[in-house]
């Protein structure tokens, strides 16, 4: 497990730059909700989640539909045998939420959080 957030951020940035799978993720905007436009940005700051973590979750996370939204969740099995294998303990449980919009040209991420109850 990486000791601090700054070190994790630097390691993750260098890995994301080399990852060809990241190029294939959809464009996204870190938005919020209709009533709170800065919700996602605030949650990212409060929960020590950065944009590169979101990119990894969109590229490797388990994709599901839940409550009229799409979710991507990073599980151990999603990251095993990838370049992020050494960061599993730091990325486990990251969940990204984006509402379903058939007209969209990019994802509007409304919230991000850690789900600590996930099994490996």
N, C-alpha and C positions, 0 to 999 in steps of 0.2 A: 504494500500500500504506500502511495506517495505521501511524504510527510506534510507538505503544506500546499495551500491552494496555488500560490505563485509558481511553484515548481511543477505542479500538475498542469497548470495552464501552458507553460512553456513546452513541456513534453508533448502534450496533446496537440498544440499548434504545429510542432514539427512533424508529428505523425499524420495529421490531417492534410498538410501540404503535400505529402508523398502518396496519399491514398487516392487511387483512380476511382474507387467506388463513390467517393464524396462528390465527384463531378456529376454523377447521375441523379443526385437527389433533386427534388423539385425546388424551385425558388420559394423563399418564404419571407414573411414579414412578421416580426415580433410585435404583435398588436396587443389586443386586450379584449375587453368586452364592450358592448354597446354603452354600458353605464360607466365603464372605467377603462379608458383608452390606454392607460399606462400599466394595467394590471400585470401583464406578462413581464415587462421590464423590471417592475418592482419585485416581483416574485423571483426573477433571476438573481437580482442583487441580494435579496434576503436569504436565498438558498444556495448561494455560491455556485450558480450554474452559468456557464458562458456559452457563447455562440458555437464554438467548436464542439462542445458537448452535445448541443442540439443537432449539429450536422452528423455526428456519429450516431445519435439516436435515430435520425431519419434514414440513415444509410443501413444500419445494422439492427435496429430495434424490431421487436415483435410488433407487427401491425395488426390492429383490431378496430372494429367499430364498437362504440359504446355510447349510449345516450345521445344519439344524433351527432356524434363527433367521431373523429378518427383519433386513434392513440398509437403512439410508438413507445415501447417500453424496452429498456436495455436489461436483458437477462444474461446470466453467465454463459448460457449456451449460445447466445447471439455473438458473443465476443471471443469465445474459445477459438483457437487456431487462426486468429486475425492479428494484425499488428497492434491491436489494443489489448491483447491477452494479459499483459503485465499490469493493465489499469482496471481490470475487472472489479477489484474491491472499491475503486474510486468511482466507477460509473454505474455499478449495479443499482437498478431501481429507478433510474432516471426515466420520467414519463413526460411525453409531449402531447398536448391536446390541441387539435385544430378542428373547427366545425366543418360539417359537410356542406359544400357549396358547389353545385354543378356548373355554375358560370365562372368560377374562379380561374385565374391565370397563374396564381401562386397560392401557397398555403398561408392562412392567417392564423398564426399560433396565438391562442388565447391564454394559455397558462402552461407552466412547467413545474414539476415538483418531483420529490424523491418518494418512492414507495418502498419503505423499509421493511414491509411485511412479505416481500417476495421471497420465494424459495429459490435456492440455487438451481 
